[in-house]
Amino acid sequence: MMRRRELLLGMAGLAWTTPASAQQPDAALRLTLGTATPGGSFPAFGRALIAAVHEVDPGLVVEPRITKGSTENLRLLKSAQLDLALVQGEYAYEALSSQSSDGVGLTVVAPIDASPGMFVVPASSLIQNVQDLRGHAVALGTRGSGFTIMGRTVLQGSGIDPGHDITPVLLDDAGDGATQVLDGRAAALWGASLGWPGFKTLADVPGGARFFGPAPEAIPKILALRASMRRLTVPARSFPGQDAAIETVGSWSFILARPGLDTGSVTRLVRAIDRGRNTLARLYPQGRESDPRNLVSNVPTTWLHPATAAYLREIGSVPE
């Protein structure tokens, strides 16, 4: 069984090879990367990724493109207007699971991180938990973000109708959410990922902030709503004033490739990401989670780009 899968993956890799795969390691290579609106975690991760890749492979240039987030990134990938894009878990799972199995669709190149979702309020707020959000304005994120879908799912699994029990606030830019909480237009902000700038902004203001996830009894109900969701823990002291660990839910986000992106380019990128993980972790709080090995337990093998699958085989991490 293992030999058959390896043979098939090897043949797939050959099918994707183009003249670009014959480039020398120090040859110039440019790849475009779709991120998201300013102020969110995707642009922050993108900056860290570009710096880490450049440090280990200066000839590999990753050019960031500001987009409206995961939904637009998927559209731009499918139309080959981007080589790569950052896509949040909910959207990635939906897009990849609905594809045909002809081997020419979107593929997973590397993981970004596991993004634990949380609500955050000023420390002085009377809001203590998800049920206290009823009747309040809650900034859920931008219209094109998978984090917004995740927030709605958390509310629904907690027995709250996000369209009626709260006043949902959808943002044009992810960075506006923290501002709206600070000026009183929103009582709470939903977000995900320990590296999310909105979390850091509110945690660092005078007086601090309070973070919380869904109630323990709501977590199984939330997980049952979406296959992409995972039970996650935010370690204690991840943010100033956060003395205890927070049990919550979230999902993995991924770097996806456009259909037909050649094997040589992806091999070089994945190798650079793996070699640059220490720099990525230094520049982005969850950068160590971008280890390609984390794909093994979080992505079906059939979703991987052939070059990524080959690299995992090379380092002994292909799942049985």
Secondary structure by P-SEA (a helix, b strand, c coil): caaaaaaaaaaaaaaacccccccccccbbbbbbbbcccccaaaaaaaaaaaaaaaacccbbbbbbbcccaaaaaaaaaaccccbbbbcaaaaaaaaaacccccccccccccccccccccccccccccccccccccccccccccccaaaaaaaaaaaaaccccccccbbbbbccccaaaaaaaacccccccccccccaaaaaaaacccccccccccccaaaaaaaaccccccccccccccccccbbbbbbbbbbbbcccccccaaaaaaaaaaaaaaaaaaaaaccccccccccccccccccccccaaaaaaaaaaccccc
